[in-house]
Amino acid sequence: MTKHAISFEFFPPKTDEGLGKLQLVQQKLLKKNPEFFSVTFGAGGSTRDRTWDTVMKVREGGTDTAPHLSCIGQDQSEVTDLIHRYRDAGITRLVALRGDMPSGMGYAQSALKYADDLVRLIRAETGDHFTIEVAAYPEMHPQARSFTDDIAHFKRKIDAGANNGITQYFYNADAYAYYMEQLDKLGVTAPVVPGIMPITNFANLVRFSDACGADIPRWVRKGAEHQPDDGSLRAFGEEVVTRLCERLLALGAPGLHFYTMNQSAASLRILDNLGL
């Protein structure tokens, strides 16, 4: 049986109590022998410090831990210092992102405007020390001018030195298949791992999806809206995402990256259904 790489994403809890709870979630997810955990990044102040603290705690579990690193809204020297801190702390994997512009800030603050700029900086500063993951958008980045431009931008990130892609979550396997076909036409052979968002709190998922440009197919929306209770919704969401994962793996996806929302149950159920 082909081994598929499994990974999980966390966000930094706001309190020490939350961080303690996250470590319990991690212990449950470790039973699936993940390749790595990733930790999202907040630009500036206490949120960024929380990312560091969370990364250091999560790596105590003994599994590779990949901090998210974004460049927008930060001085290049700040980003460089953080890259060196992670290297010196023994971190060997990074998720390199452009990131979202904090409200009221302008792009002119930094020479680093795009994720490929950040990838080049990481390579210039640390050589091949890091495995670098970058974002991919099978349904197109919401700010991209066209699908063609978006595909070309992913190629630039790989050409700059990134190793792998992790996608924005989606619920249409055909979007991933088409995306991979277009990358193949450009000669891009880097692995692209689908990002998987379990369906639990549907109202929150709709709000988040509308904001980030991820499409929820009409049949999924209607199916979720007509579930009579939370248990039925959970079962419906589990079936939808399990079938999605089955199709993605059949299409040749090299693994699955779960957006856990700092919970374990839904991801574990889906992986159990898949026999992974």
NORNOR-V248316 format. One record per run of one state. SS is the DSSP state (H for helix, E for strand, C for the rest). FROM is the first residue (numbers start at 1). LEN is the number of residues. Records with the same first field share a line. If there is no record, write none. Layout:
SS=FROM-LEN  FROM-LEN
This chain:
C=1-4  11-5  33-3  40-5  62-3  71-5  89-4  98-9  110-5  127-4  137-10  160-4  170-3  186-6  197-5  213-5  226-4  251-4  260-5  275-2
E=5-6  36-4  65-6  93-5  131-6  164-6  192-5  255-5
H=16-17  45-17  76-13  107-3  115-12  147-13  173-13  202-11  218-8  230-21  265-10
